[in-house]
Each structure stands twice: as structure tokens, then as C-alpha cells.
Amino acid sequence: VQLVESGGGLVQPGGSLRLSCVRSGYTVSPYETYYMGWFRKAPGKEREGVAALDSDGSTSYADSVKGRFTISKDNAKNTLYLRMNSLKPEDTAMYYCASGLGYGGNWWNLGRPGFYSDWGQGTQVTVSS
């Protein structure tokens, strides 16, 4: 599986960005399902879960981004999105897309990096005036 993120950049506080992640290289069979998520890592901090989209279509978010970020997917384009509104300086980080086969079930699973098997290279988001 290859995951390629894009859409990062420099934005002022209060601004918006939309990240994209194109998934390729593996075709899921009719008997398989997969989940996807967005993570971020800021300098000096551990990688943390931001948002996830489970194989049943349900979504979950870290408390720090609820109400501001929205995760979605376009199945026809094999693309995962993260719409980020009302951005804050503390959202500054490298953002990563990840995926795994099966069903996550809850944020305790979907929010953990170790629950995912495939990762992109990341896209940098910087929120600063």
C-alpha cells in the first residue's frame, strides 16, 4: 500500500486547510475492509491521532480537534481528506495518513499509531502569523 499526502502549508491562525491522502498499490477484496486515519507529530512531541474513518464509515476525533476538523473519503478517487478549520498555532505539525485492514471499533484503537500498518511520508502544516 502506498499513501501520499498533500495539501499542507503555511496558514494564519483562524485559517483553513484541506489535506489529501491518495491510497494506491493494493486493491481491497470484497471480503476485506480497511480503516484510515490522520496523525500528527510536532517537534518534541509523540505522534498523536487526530481523526479516523472506520471501515463502517464512522468517524472519530481527538478531543483537541473536535468541531474544527472533519475527516472524509472519496472512494472513487481512493482519497482520504482532512478538512481543518479554525487552525491554531498548536496544530502546527507534520501530518501523516495511515491505513490498516479490518475494523477499528473505537478511538482507543483508531487513535493509536501502532494499530496501523501503512503510512505516508507526511505533509507539513504550519500555523503562524
C-alpha positions in Angstrom: 0.0 0.0 0.0 1.2 3.5 -0.9 -0.1 6.6 0.8 0.7 10.0 -0.5 -0.3 13.1 1.4 -0.6 16.7 0.1 -2.2 20.0 0.9 0.0 21.2 3.8 1.4 24.7 4.0 1.6 27.9 6.0 -1.6 29.4 7.2 -2.5 32.1 9.6 -4.3 31.4 12.9 -8.1 31.0 12.3 -7.4 29.9 8.7 -8.3 26.6 7.0 -6.5 23.9 5.0 -7.6 20.6 3.4 -5.2 17.7 3.4 -5.5 14.9 0.9 -4.1 11.3 1.0 -4.2 9.1 -2.1 -4.2 5.4 -1.4 -2.8 3.0 -4.0 -1.0 -0.2 -4.6 -3.4 -2.6 -3.0 -7.0 -3.5 -4.1 -9.2 -4.5 -1.2 -11.2 -7.6 -2.0 -15.0 -7.7 -1.4 -14.3 -9.7 1.8 -11.9 -7.1 3.2 -12.4 -3.8 4.9 -10.0 -1.1 5.9 -9.8 1.9 8.2 -7.8 5.1 7.7 -6.6 7.9 10.0 -4.7 11.1 10.2 -1.9 11.6 12.7 0.4 14.4 13.5 3.8 14.9 15.1 5.1 18.2 16.4 8.7 18.7 17.4 9.5 17.3 20.8 6.1 15.5 21.0 5.0 12.0 20.2 2.9 11.1 17.2 -0.8 11.5 18.1 -4.0 10.5 16.5 -6.1 13.4 15.0 -9.1 11.7 13.2 -10.1 8.3 11.9 -12.6 6.9 9.5 -13.5 3.3 10.3 -14.4 0.7 7.7 -18.1 1.0 8.6 -18.0 4.8 7.7 -18.0 6.0 11.3 -15.7 8.8 12.3 -13.8 9.7 15.5 -11.6 12.6 16.6 -9.2 13.6 19.2 -10.8 16.0 21.7 -8.4 18.8 20.7 -9.8 18.9 17.1 -13.5 18.1 17.6 -15.7 20.7 16.0 -12.8 22.0 13.9 -11.6 19.1 11.8 -13.6 16.8 9.5 -12.4 13.6 8.0 -13.9 12.2 4.8 -13.2 9.9 1.9 -13.9 9.8 -1.8 -14.0 6.1 -2.6 -14.0 6.7 -6.4 -10.7 8.6 -6.0 -9.2 6.4 -3.3 -8.6 9.6 -1.4 -8.9 10.5 2.2 -9.3 14.1 3.3 -8.9 16.2 6.4 -10.6 19.5 6.4 -9.1 21.7 9.1 -10.9 24.9 10.1 -10.1 27.5 12.9 -6.5 26.4 12.9 -4.4 27.3 15.9 -0.6 27.6 16.4 -0.7 24.3 18.4 -2.0 22.5 15.3 1.5 23.0 13.7 2.9 19.6 13.0 3.8 17.1 10.3 0.6 15.3 9.4 0.5 11.7 8.3 -2.1 9.5 6.7 -2.3 5.8 7.7 -4.4 2.8 7.0 -5.0 -0.7 8.2 -7.1 -3.8 7.3 -10.1 -4.7 9.3 -12.3 -2.8 11.7 -11.2 -0.4 14.4 -14.3 -0.1 16.5 -13.3 2.7 18.8 -11.0 5.7 19.2 -8.8 3.8 21.7 -7.8 1.6 18.7 -8.1 4.1 15.9 -6.1 6.8 17.7 -3.1 4.6 18.3 -0.2 4.7 15.7 0.5 1.0 16.4 -2.9 0.0 15.1 -2.0 1.0 11.6 0.2 -1.0 9.1 0.7 1.5 6.3 2.0 5.1 6.5 2.5 8.0 4.2 5.6 10.4 4.3 3.7 13.3 5.7 2.8 16.8 4.8 3.8 19.8 6.9 1.2 22.2 8.4 2.4 25.4 10.0 0.0 27.8 11.7 1.6 31.2 12.3 1.0 34.8 11.8 
